Every structure is written in C-alpha cells, then in structure tokens.
Amino acid sequence: MAILNEILEYNEKFVENKEYKKYQTGKFPEKKLVIISCMDTRLTELLPQAMNIKNGDVKIIKTAGAIIAHPFGSVMRSILVAIYALKASEVCVIGHHDCGMSALDPADFIGKMKEQGIKEETLNTLKYSGMDFNQWLRGFDNVEDAVKGSVSMVKHHPLLPETVSVHGLVIDPETGKLDVVVDGYTNVPKEQS
C-alpha cells in the first residue's frame, strides 16, 4: 500500500473515533517558547519527552541540523511570527550529536541528485545564476559551533526584541540528555568540556 493511502486510511479512523480530542489545545504556546530543532527522526518523540513538553506547550520548527541558514529566510520569519503573533518570549536552538548535517558533503550530495535524474544543465543554470552549492549544502564540523551560529543569527537579528532570550542546547539522540551551549539569560556561551 502507498504511504499516503495508508495515512489517509488511518486518519479516517482517527477522526471517526474522535482520537483528536486528547490533542486539542490553543494556538498560543503555553510555555511561550519556540524551538528550532533538527528534523532527525530520533528526536520526534524523544525531544518533547526529554524537555517535558506536551502538545500545546511550544512552537517547534524543524530544519536539517537545526540550522538557521539565512537571516531573512522562512525559519527566521517563523521565529518572528511565533514571537509577535503567537506570544512566544524565548527561543531555543537545539542541535544534536551524530547529526547527518555534520557529514554532509556538497559534491556527494550533488552526485546523488544526478543519480536521481537532476540534469547537469539544471545544476549549471543554477550555478551560473549565482547559486553556490558548496555554501548552500554545507554542513558543519562541530554541533556546538553550529548551534552558537544559529543562536547568534537569531539574537542579533534586527527585528528581534531585546527582551527575547535565545538559548542554545545540544541533545544526545540516544539518551535525551541536554547540554547548554548558550544560556540566553546570561547571553554567555558555555565553554566546551
């Protein structure tokens, strides 16, 4: 069975049995927190459990590597919407150990694109139009540094109110242990041990 058909079949029963009722909440985050986290499948249930977060507590934005790649991209816009329209007052960037972005090689990635049918002329058109694939597909060497970079981008954004605390953490995807990289209350990065 195709994945979408399987989902829709399940969803019909979910709605019919009114299973949605236990998830009903308001649109404003109870804990007034917006989290930027990696899209890693290991964190889907682990991260909320490790942070004592339930449905309705926070806004969660998922990206590859919990990286905020552009100060005026959709992730930063979502953070600002969470703050100005949805009453969030703190931001938490959470990276994780053993992240796929730490091993991302742009040349290898482009090779996989070609294997999936992306034509060389398409890549060249983008390249000649100003697309820097090495920058766009760049991963990171150190998760703590990547988290600090994203925290800095948010904290120094010209549209972010000074009253918003921006924190940086790293989670262990095996145990759920959280380590603070940037304490947004003091705005001081923690020294690596």
SULHUDA-V571450 format. One line per field, one symbol per residue. ss: DSSP state (H for helix, E for strand, L for the rest). A space follows every 10 residues. Layout:
ss: ???
//
This chain:
ss: LLHHHHHHHH HHHHHHLLHH HHHLLLLLLL LLEEEEEELL LLHHHHHHHH LLLLLLLEEE EEEHHHLLLL LLLHHHHHHH HHHHLLLLLE EEEEEELLLH HHHLLHHHHH HHHHHLLLLH HHHHHHHHLL LLHHHHLLLL LLHHHHHHHH HHHHHLLLLL LLLLEEEEEE ELLLLLLEEE EEELLLLEEL LLL
//
